[in-house]
Amino acid sequence: AFLMRSSVFNIVIAAGTAIAGIWLICAAMTGYFTRVLPWRTRLGFVAGGVLLLMPFEAAAINGWLNLVGLILGATLITFELRTRGTYVRA
């Protein structure tokens, strides 16, 4: 899909999951989203990012892993946006 030799839907899904996965991993590596992230949340961001980077066309289970990564990432982002006023000592 990244070589643009697939359907438009597959190209958009592959690009979207790759961008979201890289963004989650970058947030975990820098340790900051809306506040300093505790180490458990950083591990969750890494897990969600890695799950989103799985190529969904490679195996049947990878589509489900992408979905789990999307749910995990969305949950962590929602949690962080709700708790952005609190500070955590790194």
Phi, psi and omega in degrees: 000327180288343177270008180061034178243047181212186177286161180299321179300312181295323179294316181294317180296315181296317180292318180295316179291325178293316179296315180295318180296316178295321180296318178296318179294321178296320177297321179291319183291324177281336178079019182216133171237277171253354178201176175292129185272134172291160188296328179293320178292323177298320177296322177295320177297319178296315180298315178297320179294317179295320179295326178286337181277354177293128179291117188290342179272351185286321180212160183294326183284340183294330175297320177290323177294322175299319179295318177297317178297321178295316179294316179297314179297315180295322178295315180294320178295317178298316179298316181292323178292329178283333183251024185292344179279345181265151181245144179240134176285124183284000000 
